Amino acid sequence: MNYRVLLVSFLLIITSSSFAQTAKELYEEGVQLRKDGKSKEAIERFKRAVALKPDYTEAYYEMGWCQNETKDYTGAIASLQKARQEWSAVAKVHFELGYAFEKTSQNDSAMASYKRCLAINNEYSLAWKQLGYMAYLKDDAKTALEHFAKYEAAAKNPITDYLYWYRKGFCFNGVKDFNNAKTALFKSLEYKKDYVNTYLELGFACSRLKEDDAAIGYYKNAIEIDSNSHIPYNGIGEVYRDNKKNFSEAMVWYQKTLALNPNERKGNYGMGYCLNATGKHTEAIDYLKKAIQNEKDYVAAFVEIGYSYYKIGYFKEALANLTKAISLNPKNENGRYYACLVYISLGEKSNAQRMVDELKSLSSRHAAGLQERVDKM
């Protein structure tokens, strides 16, 4: 009987040892499969490893990494939370967990994980990059650029991701740093020549720098890639409208937009603006109405249609639209400028003076000239 007990104990020890070794072997096979780019097969090995050894932290981490790679973000969260129990001071666990949270739109948890990663290792470059991307997606260009700068400072290798450089250029455009935008966007082009958005942002940056021919050239590059997008047509129209003051040519390009989409708001606004600029105020109104129909809070369109009505003597309609523009943007100067002109035309001195006073409070360049006209009423 004693021999049987000893034999059973011996077999249990061997079996236990065999299971532990098998878990390790499965783990090592999984790691090699991951290195070979076979994440799906690797996950299967890691699952078998943790089934044999439920506290296998390394396997949970590797499985979470692979689940992120295969876009099983919910699975990644479960695996990485297991790994975090033992590896709470390991930066890479928090990074991968942050990434999975980010991809499942759990942004607060993602930010907390990225920040925990950086608290452990402030040089973890990819955490800075992802924080930058999160700020970019929230239209917080200033914060995104701060994170991008830290990403580049911490990066150990050259950054060859065209999308990163595009997003950085986009953010520079967002803070009106157009020269740095161009620098970043040129880097994006180094790594991908046919990404249409890069050309659109280059066109925008150059237009703001009054580099008109370059802007038009980049917008035409975008058209070559995607002739069905209205955005570059609007961009060229804007260059001719605002920079070159060539309103007839601008309308040619806006008509190209409207041929693709008759309701497109910027194309309709651009047409209305150019028609006003060439004295065709009645024709402008229909385009501007359509722009407003497609964007209910289009401040510039309310101002422009208010100007149209003012020029054809429809003062009530003019004031209604200009007042709407001011209500949408309390700091709007042009709405007050044209409203003042309407009140002058109506002989309403007190209202005209009210507009002048409001423009003065905004430090508007229009205030002094209008004050002279009101004083003569």
C-alpha positions in Angstrom: 0.0 0.0 0.0 2.8 2.4 0.9 4.4 1.6 -2.5 1.2 2.5 -4.2 1.0 5.8 -2.4 4.6 6.6 -3.3 4.0 5.7 -6.9 0.9 7.9 -7.2 2.7 10.8 -5.5 5.6 10.3 -7.9 3.3 10.2 -10.9 1.5 13.4 -9.7 4.9 15.2 -9.4 5.9 14.1 -12.9 2.5 15.0 -14.4 2.6 18.5 -12.7 6.1 19.1 -14.0 5.1 17.9 -17.4 2.1 20.3 -17.5 4.3 23.3 -16.4 6.9 22.4 -19.1 4.1 22.1 -21.7 2.8 25.5 -20.8 6.2 27.0 -21.3 6.7 25.2 -24.6 3.3 26.5 -25.8 4.3 30.0 -24.6 7.6 29.8 -26.5 5.8 28.6 -29.6 3.4 31.5 -29.4 6.2 34.0 -29.0 7.9 32.6 -32.2 4.6 32.7 -34.1 4.1 36.3 -33.0 7.6 37.2 -34.3 6.7 35.5 -37.5 3.7 37.7 -37.9 1.2 34.9 -37.2 -0.7 36.5 -34.4 -3.9 34.4 -34.8 -2.0 31.2 -34.4 0.0 32.7 -31.5 -3.1 33.5 -29.6 -4.2 29.8 -29.8 -0.9 28.8 -28.2 -1.1 31.4 -25.4 -4.7 30.3 -24.6 -3.6 26.8 -24.2 -0.6 27.9 -22.1 -2.8 29.8 -19.6 -5.3 26.9 -19.5 -2.4 24.8 -18.1 -1.0 27.6 -16.0 -3.6 30.1 -15.0 -1.1 32.6 -13.4 1.1 32.8 -16.6 1.6 36.5 -16.7 3.9 36.5 -19.6 1.4 34.5 -21.7 -1.4 36.9 -20.8 0.6 39.9 -21.9 1.7 38.3 -25.2 -1.9 37.2 -25.9 -3.2 40.7 -25.3 -0.6 42.1 -27.7 -1.6 39.7 -30.4 -5.3 40.3 -29.7 -4.6 44.0 -30.3 -2.9 43.1 -33.5 -5.9 41.1 -34.7 -8.3 43.8 -33.6 -9.9 41.7 -30.9 -9.7 44.7 -28.5 -12.3 43.3 -26.0 -10.3 40.1 -25.7 -7.1 42.2 -25.4 -8.5 44.1 -22.4 -9.3 40.9 -20.6 -5.9 39.4 -21.2 -4.0 42.6 -20.3 -5.9 43.2 -17.2 -4.8 39.7 -16.1 -1.2 40.6 -16.9 -1.5 43.9 -15.1 -2.3 42.1 -11.8 1.3 40.9 -11.6 3.0 43.5 -13.9 1.5 46.7 -12.6 5.0 48.3 -12.8 5.6 47.3 -16.4 5.1 50.1 -18.8 4.3 48.0 -21.9 1.3 46.4 -20.2 -0.3 49.8 -19.6 0.5 50.9 -23.1 -1.2 47.9 -24.8 -4.1 48.2 -22.4 -4.4 51.9 -23.3 -4.4 51.0 -26.9 -7.2 48.5 -26.5 -9.2 51.0 -24.5 -8.7 53.6 -27.1 -9.9 51.3 -29.9 -13.1 50.5 -27.9 -13.8 54.2 -27.4 -13.1 54.1 -23.7 -11.1 57.3 -23.9 -10.8 58.1 -20.2 -9.5 54.6 -19.5 -7.1 54.9 -22.4 -5.7 58.2 -21.3 -5.3 56.8 -17.7 -3.4 53.8 -19.0 -1.1 55.8 -21.3 -0.3 58.2 -18.5 0.4 55.3 -16.2 2.8 53.9 -18.8 4.6 57.3 -19.0 4.7 57.6 -15.3 6.7 54.4 -15.3 8.8 55.3 -18.4 8.6 58.8 -19.6 10.5 57.9 -22.7 7.9 55.4 -23.9 7.5 57.1 -27.3 4.4 55.3 -28.6 2.4 56.4 -25.6 3.2 60.1 -26.5 2.2 59.3 -30.1 -1.2 57.8 -29.1 -2.0 60.7 -26.7 -1.2 63.0 -29.6 -3.6 61.0 -31.9 -6.3 61.2 -29.3 -6.0 65.0 -29.0 -5.9 65.2 -32.9 -9.2 63.3 -33.1 -10.7 65.7 -30.5 -9.6 68.7 -32.7 -7.2 69.8 -30.0 -4.3 70.7 -32.3 -2.3 72.5 -29.7 -2.2 69.5 -27.2 -1.6 67.1 -30.1 1.5 69.0 -31.2 2.8 69.0 -27.6 2.5 65.2 -27.5 4.0 64.8 -31.0 7.0 66.8 -29.9 7.6 64.4 -27.0 7.0 61.4 -29.3 9.7 62.6 -31.7 12.1 63.4 -28.8 11.7 59.9 -27.4 11.6 57.9 -30.6 14.7 55.7 -31.1 14.3 55.2 -34.8 13.4 57.5 -37.7 9.6 58.0 -38.0 8.5 56.8 -41.4 4.7 56.7 -40.9 3.1 59.0 -43.5 -0.1 59.2 -41.5 1.8 60.6 -38.4 3.4 63.4 -40.5 0.1 64.1 -42.2 -1.7 64.5 -38.8 1.1 66.7 -37.5 0.8 68.9 -40.6 -3.0 69.0 -40.2 -2.5 70.2 -36.6 0.0 72.9 -37.6 -2.6 74.2 -40.0 -5.1 74.1 -37.2 -2.9 76.5 -35.1 -2.1 78.6 -38.2 1.6 77.6 -38.3 1.5 77.1 -42.0 5.3 76.9 -42.7 5.7 74.1 -40.2 2.6 72.5 -41.6 4.3 72.3 -45.0 7.5 70.8 -43.5 5.5 68.0 -41.9 3.3 67.4 -44.9 6.4 67.1 -47.2 7.6 64.4 -44.9 4.3 62.6 -45.3 4.8 62.7 -49.1 8.2 61.2 -48.7 6.6 58.0 -47.4 3.3 58.0 -49.4 2.9 59.9 -52.7 -0.8 59.2 -53.3 -2.5 60.1 -50.0 -5.0 62.7 -51.1 -5.4 64.4 -47.8 -1.8 65.4 -47.7 -2.2 67.4 -50.9 -5.4 69.0 -49.6 -3.6 70.2 -46.5 -0.6 71.4 -48.5 -3.0 73.3 -50.7 -4.6 74.9 -47.6 -1.2 75.8 -46.1 0.0 77.4 -49.3 -3.2 79.3 -49.8 -2.9 80.9 -46.4 0.7 81.8 -47.2 -0.5 83.4 -50.4 1.6 80.9 -52.4 -1.3 80.8 -54.8 0.2 78.8 -57.7 1.6 76.2 -55.3 -1.8 75.9 -53.6 -3.6 75.4 -56.9 -1.0 72.8 -57.9 -1.5 70.8 -54.8 -5.2 70.9 -55.1 -4.9 69.7 -58.7 -2.7 66.8 -57.4 -5.6 65.9 -55.1 -8.0 66.0 -58.1 -5.8 63.6 -60.0 -6.0 61.1 -57.2 -9.8 61.6 -56.5 -11.7 63.6 -59.1 -15.0 62.9 -57.3 -14.1 64.8 -54.2 -15.4 68.3 -54.1 -12.9 69.6 -51.6 -10.0 70.4 -54.0 -12.4 72.2 -56.3 -13.6 74.4 -53.4 -9.9 74.9 -52.4 -9.0 76.3 -55.9 -12.2 78.4 -55.9 -11.2 79.9 -52.6 -7.7 80.8 -53.9 -9.2 82.6 -56.8 -11.9 84.2 -54.7 -9.9 85.4 -51.6 -6.3 85.7 -52.9 -6.5 86.5 -56.6 -9.8 88.3 -56.4 -10.7 86.6 -59.7 -14.3 86.0 -59.0 -15.3 84.7 -62.5 -12.5 82.0 -62.3 -13.5 81.2 -58.8 -17.1 80.5 -59.9 -15.8 78.1 -62.6 -14.3 75.9 -59.8 -17.3 76.3 -57.5 -19.5 75.1 -60.4 -17.3 72.0 -60.6 -18.2 71.3 -56.9 -21.9 71.9 -57.5 -21.8 69.5 -60.5 -20.7 66.8 -58.1 -23.1 67.9 -55.3 -25.6 70.7 -55.9 -26.2 71.0 -52.1 -22.6 71.3 -51.1 -22.5 74.2 -48.6 -19.1 75.7 -49.4 -19.7 75.6 -53.1 -23.0 77.4 -52.7 -21.5 79.9 -50.3 -18.6 80.6 -52.7 -20.9 81.1 -55.6 -23.0 83.5 -53.5 -20.0 85.4 -52.3 -18.6 85.8 -55.9 -22.0 86.9 -57.2 -22.3 89.5 -54.5 -18.7 90.7 -55.3 -19.7 91.1 -59.0 -22.9 93.0 -58.2 -25.3 90.1 -58.9 -27.0 90.3 -55.5 -30.3 88.8 -56.4 -28.7 85.8 -58.0 -26.5 85.3 -54.9 -29.5 84.9 -52.6 -30.5 81.5 -53.9 -27.0 80.0 -53.5 -26.7 81.4 -50.0 -30.1 80.1 -49.0 -29.0 76.6 -50.1 -25.7 77.0 -48.1 -27.8 77.8 -45.0 -30.2 74.9 -45.7 -27.2 72.5 -45.5 -25.6 74.1 -42.4 -28.0 75.8 -40.1 -25.4 77.7 -38.2 -23.3 78.9 -41.2 -22.4 82.3 -39.8 -20.6 83.6 -42.9 -23.5 82.6 -45.1 -26.0 84.5 -42.9 -23.7 87.6 -43.1 -23.4 87.3 -46.9 -27.1 86.9 -47.5 -27.7 89.8 -45.2 -25.4 91.8 -47.4 -27.3 90.7 -50.5 -30.7 91.8 -49.0 -29.1 95.1 -47.9 -27.9 95.8 -51.4 -31.3 95.2 -53.0 -33.1 97.2 -50.4 -34.7 94.4 -48.5 -33.8 95.8 -45.1 -36.1 93.7 -42.9 -34.7 90.5 -44.4 -31.1 91.9 -44.2 -31.4 92.6 -40.5 -33.0 89.2 -39.7 -30.1 87.4 -41.3 -27.4 89.7 -39.8 -28.9 89.4 -36.4 -28.9 85.6 -36.8 -25.2 85.7 -37.6 -24.4 87.8 -34.5 -26.4 85.5 -32.3 -24.4 82.5 -33.6 -21.1 84.3 -33.1 -21.3 87.2 -30.6 -17.9 88.4 -31.8 -18.8 88.7 -35.4 -17.8 92.0 -36.8 -19.1 91.9 -40.4 -22.6 91.2 -39.3 -22.5 94.4 -37.1 -20.9 96.3 -39.9 -23.6 95.6 -42.5 -26.3 96.0 -39.8 -25.0 99.4 -39.1 -25.2 100.2 -42.9 -28.8 99.0 -42.9 -29.7 101.2 -39.9 -28.0 104.2 -41.5 -30.1 103.6 -44.7 -33.3 103.4 -42.5 -32.3 106.6 -40.6 -32.2 104.8 -37.3 -29.4 106.6 -35.6 -29.6 105.0 -32.2 -29.5 101.5 -33.6 -26.6 102.5 -35.9 -24.8 103.9 -32.9 -25.4 100.7 -31.0 -23.7 98.7 -33.7 -20.7 101.1 -33.7 -20.4 100.8 -29.9 -20.4 97.1 -30.2 -17.7 97.2 -32.9 -15.6 99.5 -30.7 -15.9 96.9 -27.8 -14.5 94.4 -30.3 -11.7 96.7 -31.3 -12.9 96.5 -34.9 -11.2 98.5 -37.6 -14.7 99.3 -39.0 -15.7 101.4 -36.0 -13.9 104.7 -36.8 -15.3 105.0 -40.3 -18.8 104.0 -39.3 -18.7 106.5 -36.4 -18.1 109.3 -38.9 -21.1 108.3 -40.9 -23.4 108.0 -37.9 -22.2 111.4 -36.6 -23.5 112.9 -39.9 -27.0 111.5 -39.6 
